[in-house]
Amino acid sequence: MVKMVLIPLFFIAALLCSPSSDAADFCVGDLKGPTSPAGYSCKDPANVTVDDFVYSGLAAVGNTSNIIKASVAPAFAAQFPGLNGLGISIARLDLAPGGVIPFHTHPAGNEVLTVLQGTICAGFVDTANKVYLKTLKKGDIMIFPIGLLHFQVNGGGSLATAIVSFSSPSPGLQILDYVLFANDLPSLLVEKTTFLDDAQVKKLKGVLGGTN
C-alpha cells in the first residue's frame, strides 16, 4: 500500500519540478534597456547572435601605470551581456611589481582567483576578525567569500596575472581606501571613525582625490 502511494507522488513531484517548456534558455542583457537589482532586461531572442556569448576583452595585459600599479579588466554583464541572468562573471587582474588591489569587498558575489603567472600575496578577513593569508603561485586558486574584505598584492619582482571569477554577473565593488579618502566625506568624520589625525586624513584625501 505504501508503494502504491509513493510512486504517484514521485511522478507528481517530478512533473512539478521539471523545467517549463516555455522557459527561456538565456537572457542576454539589453544594454540599452532598463536595469534593476536582478540585472538587465532581456534582449529580443530574435536579435541574439553567437557574438553575445563570446568576449575577447581579456587577452591583453592591462595598463598598470597608476597609483596602485594594477589593472582589472572586467567581463561583467555590462561588458559581456551574455552573462546576464546566469549568475557568473569573470575578470582579468594584472599586478605590476609593487602592485596592489587594496582592501575591498564584492557585496553581490563570491570570488575565485586563479593565478596564471607570477606570485600574488592574497588574503581576507572574516567577521570574527580572523585573517586568512596565503602567497599564491602559478596554478594556485583562492576563494574570497561574498562581502568579506580582501586584497591582493604582487608578491614578486615581475608581472603577476590572474583570472578572477564571480558568482554574479555584476558582483559590485567597494574599495575601502576609496570609500574613506576619495570622496567628500568630511575629514572630521573620517578622523573619528579611523583614529587617524587630521594631517594623515588630508594627505590621503589629497592622494586619492577626496575633498572636504
ABEGO torsion letter per residue (X at the ends): XAAAAAAAAAAAAAAAABBBAABBABBBBBAABBBBAAEBBBBBAAABBAAAABBAAAABBBBABBAAGBBBBBBBAAABAAABGAGBBBBBBBBBBGBBBBBBBBAABBBBBBBABEBBBBBBBBAAGBBBBBBBBBGBBBBBBBGBBBBBBBABABBBBBBBBBABABAEBBBAAAAAAABABBAAAAAAAAGBBAAAAAAAAAAAGBBX
